[in-house]
């Protein structure tokens, strides 16, 4: 359910506060941004009917928003901010994140990632085919978890080192 207008977005407590991949305490209420707009949970058959490329489409947007929110503080020039975000969401970095997360994934999550990886037929001109497939699988997993289990999504995202200095 979307947050109400009177929701205190700066409130931190033991249920909401956590550690991001950078070791900085982060207000978990940012998860309210990711609430689905329909207000209903999809059924298993509805989830299974979503094409992996559609999951990747949603996952791309969700992951970029997550990265932007993680890099928002400390304040910086817009150009620097943009360059740091691009460094985190580029194909090669997402392929690296697949390697980081694989040991934490359930078999069902690995299957979603595999379906996403296999669904891509094109290739990014700036990345090799293997990295592009891995990144598409990563985005499909992010999209799937955004729709089906946001608590699990944040648990996995917190395993990543999303910071201004991270690189492959």
Residue pairs with C-beta under 8 A, 6 or more apart in sequence:
1 35
1 39
2 32
2 35
2 37
2 39
3 9
3 32
3 35
7 29
7 32
8 29
9 27
9 29
9 30
9 32
10 27
10 29
11 27
11 29
12 25
12 27
12 28
12 29
15 28
16 27
16 28
16 29
17 25
17 26
17 27
17 28
18 25
18 26
18 28
18 154
18 158
19 25
19 26
19 158
20 26
20 70
20 158
20 162
21 70
21 157
21 158
21 159
21 160
21 161
21 162
21 163
22 70
22 161
22 162
22 163
24 73
26 70
28 154
30 69
31 150
31 154
33 65
33 69
34 62
34 65
34 66
34 146
34 150
34 153
35 150
36 146
36 147
41 148
42 147
42 148
47 144
47 147
47 148
50 144
50 147
51 119
52 112
52 115
52 116
52 118
52 119
52 136
52 140
53 116
53 119
53 120
53 136
53 140
54 143
55 112
55 116
55 139
55 140
55 141
55 143
55 144
55 147
56 116
56 119
56 120
56 136
56 137
56 139
56 140
56 143
57 139
57 143
58 142
58 143
58 146
58 147
59 116
59 138
59 139
59 140
59 141
59 142
59 143
59 144
59 146
60 89
60 139
60 142
60 143
62 142
62 143
62 146
62 153
63 89
63 94
63 138
63 139
63 142
64 85
64 89
66 157
66 162
67 85
67 88
67 89
67 162
68 81
68 85
70 162
70 163
71 81
71 84
71 85
71 88
71 162
71 163
71 164
72 81
76 84
84 164
87 93
87 166
87 167
88 162
88 166
90 127
91 124
91 126
91 127
91 131
91 132
91 135
92 127
92 131
92 135
92 168
93 166
93 167
93 168
94 131
94 134
94 135
94 138
94 139
95 130
95 131
95 132
95 134
95 135
95 138
95 168
96 168
97 138
97 160
98 113
98 134
98 135
98 137
98 138
100 159
100 160
101 138
101 141
101 156
101 159
101 160
102 110
104 156
104 159
105 113
105 141
105 156
109 141
109 144
109 145
112 137
112 140
112 141
112 144
113 137
113 138
113 140
113 141
114 137
115 137
115 140
116 136
116 137
116 138
116 139
116 140
116 141
117 133
117 134
117 136
117 137
117 140
118 133
119 136
119 140
120 132
120 133
120 136
122 132
123 129
123 132
124 132
127 135
142 153
145 152
145 153
145 156
146 153
